[in-house]
Amino acid sequence: MTRPLLAALALALPLAGLSPARGQEAGSAAAGRKLALEVCASCHVVSADQARAPVLKPPAPGFAEIAARPDLTEATVRRFLAEAHGQSRRNTAMPAFLLPSSQIDAVVAYLLSLKPK
C-alpha cells in the first residue's frame, strides 16, 4: 500500500464516527456531501469547491466522474461501500474501511444527486 493510501486510511478511520450535521437527515445528500468532504476528499475530488486538493497524484476518480458511470446505481454504490473486502474493491486501490449504514446512506444519496439527468 502506498504512503498516500495509508495516510488516507489513517484519516478515514477516525472520521468514520462522524455524525450528520444537526438538522441533516443521515441519508440526505447534504449529509453525504459533508461526510465525503471530511473523509473522501483526501483522495477524491468530492466537489469542485472543496477546500483541499486530494493527496493522490493523480487523484482517485472524482465523485462527478463516478456518478456519471452508466452502471452506477444505488445498489452498486451501497455494495461497494458496505463490503470493505468485497469483490468490487479487489480491483481498486481504495482502502478497506467500513462506514456505518447511516453514513453509507448519506454518501449514496450524495453520489446519486450528482448523477447526470
C-alpha positions, 0 to 999 in steps of 0.5 A: 500500500502506498504512503498516500493510501495509508495516510488516507486510511489513517484519516478515514478511520477516525472520521468514520464516527462522524455524525450528520450535521444537526438538522441533516437527515443521515441519508440526505445528500447534504449529509453525504456531501459533508461526510465525503468532504471530511473523509473522501476528499483526501483522495477524491475530488468530492466537489469542485469547491472543496477546500483541499486538493486530494493527496493522490497524484493523480487523484482517485476518480472524482465523485462527478466522474463516478456518478456519471458511470452508466452502471452506477446505481444505488445498489452498486454504490451501497455494495461497494461501500458496505463490503470493505473486502468485497469483490468490487474493491479487489480491483481498486486501490481504495482502502478497506474501511467500513462506514456505518449504514447511516453514513453509507446512506448519506454518501449514496444519496450524495453520489446519486444527486450528482448523477447526470439527468 
